[in-house]
Amino acid sequence: LMLIFCVIDFGRVISLKSDLEGKTSDITTLYESGKTLEEINMVMDNKDVKVNINEAGEYTTITVSKKIEPITPGLSYIISDVFDVNVSRVVRNE
């Protein structure tokens, strides 16, 4: 039974990562069109998703992250960071 819950949690992490990849693509498009972080958050309705935009020299790193709670009992005590899902994209400033 625990193994089934672990497989379900693993599937949830992969599904969330895929969703965040899609959001990151949309956020990157909005950022490249000149939107600010506040405008992007309003358009994307990011209530549980954390968006970070870090400009460094010629490049900008856009990081989208979200935490999810495991459904496997006791797994969060064994592995603490497995449910912090992050997706990053680096774009060149033009």
Phi, psi and omega in degrees: 000319178296323179296320178297316178297320178296319178295319178296316178299318179298318177297322178296321179295316179295319178296317179295320179298320177296317177298318180292328175298317178296316178296321180296321177297316179295318180295320178298318178297316178295318180296318180292338177275000174102009180284148175273171180299320179295318179294322179296317179296325178291317182290318185277346182055059183271081182277319180255357185258132178262126179247131179231128177242119183239112179267126179220102179067236182279347188239152176237131177257123177252119182242129178240129183220157178206144176256139174234151180272134178288151175262349178284120181297128175084352183291327180293340176282331182276310182238111188271327186261004186291341183253016170263098185265124181236142173229130181237148175221135179251126178237152179272134177286128179234000000 
